[in-house]
Amino acid sequence: MNDHYWLTPPELYESLNNEFHFDFDPCPFPKTFDSLKIDWGKMNYVNPPFKKEDGGTMPFIHKAIAQAELGKSSFIVFNVRSGINQLLRAGGIPRAMGRIKWLECKTKKPYPCPNESLGFFLKGAN
């Protein structure tokens, strides 16, 4: 396990809480329960572990999706590449593209293990 943990700055949490009115934190510090094995609240603040060695973000994303199917909402925060935030700030509209099997330039063979891809539509000014 990592011996460094990163807490949400209080002013950021307060701003988000004023908007969303959280009633549960599935990723508290210090961790006192396994939130992946229990039901969450009606409105959850999810700041999952950053690193795989600490559990990583994906199990919490999957759990939030499962909880949404039960009518429970979550605000999830995690690190992304800076280009994604720049495109969103510019008004880019994201589209989940799935696992694109990109083709190798010379052989045209598909990449065997693609990551998930995301596309953005960025409309030009009139």
Secondary structure, DSSP 8 states (H G I E B T S, - for coil): --S------HHHHHHHHHHH---B-SS-SS--S-GGGS---SEEEE---SSGGGT-SHHHHHHHHHHHHTT-EEEE-----HHHHHHHHTT-EEEEEEE---B-TTT--B-SS--EEEEEE-----
